[in-house]
Amino acid sequence: MTSKELLYVEDALGHETFLKSCACTTSEQLQDENLKKYMKELEQEHTETLNKFLNLL
C-alpha cells in the first residue's frame, strides 16, 4: 500500500470512528424507541465499516 493510500485509510478510520461515536451518543439521548433503534443500527453499520478498513491494514 502506498503512503497516499495509507493516508486515505487513516482518514476513513477517523471518519468512521467519529460517526460511530455520534450514533452511539445520540442513541443514548433519544427517547423515541424507533429513532433509538435506528441510531443503534447506524452505529452497527459504522462499526462494520470501521472493521473493514482495519482489516485492510
N, C-alpha and C positions, 0 to 999 in steps of 0.2 A: 504494500500500500504506500502510495506517495505521501509526502508531508502535507500536500494540499488536501488529499482525501482524508487524512487523519484529522486535519483541522475541521473538515466538514462533519465528520463523525462526532468529534468533541462538541461542536456547536449543536448538533442534533441531540446529543445526550443532555446537554444543558437545557434545551427547549423542552424535551420530553420530561425531564425531572421537574421543571417548573410547572408544566401543565398538569402533571400527576399531583403535585403538591396543591395546586389551585383547586383541582377537582375534589381532593380529599378534604381540604379546609372548607370548601363550600358545602359539601355534603353533610359535614358535621353541623353546619349552621342552619340548614334548611329545616323547616317544619313540615312542609308538604312531602308526604311519603313518595309520591310519584317522581317528584323532582329529585329527591334524595336518592332514590333507586337509580335514576338516570345518571346522576353525577357519579355514583359508585361504578356504573358501567363504563363511563368515560375514564375513570381512574384506572379500571382494569385494562382498558384498551391502551392507555398510555404506558402502563406497566409492561404490557406485552411488547409494545413498540420499543420501549427502552431496553428490554431484554434482547430483542433482535439486534439492536445496534451494539449492545455489549458483546454479543456473540460474533460480531464482525472482528472484534479485537482478539 
